[in-house]
Amino acid sequence: MLLGMLLYGAGRHRQAATLWEEAVALGMEDPLVLRNAGFAAYCVTHDDEPCMAAL
């Protein structure tokens, strides 16, 4: 989770998005991870399907 935030802050958005997606896929349910994964899915990968699935 923290590595994803560090990478995102350093401009490495794709790598951060990948880490957050992996964390969610492994069952992590921390609200911050879910928010970051949804944000990255929408803003970085332009894939809004994971965002809608979380609702």
Order of alpha helices (4+ residues) and beta strands (2+ residues): alpha-alpha-alpha-alpha
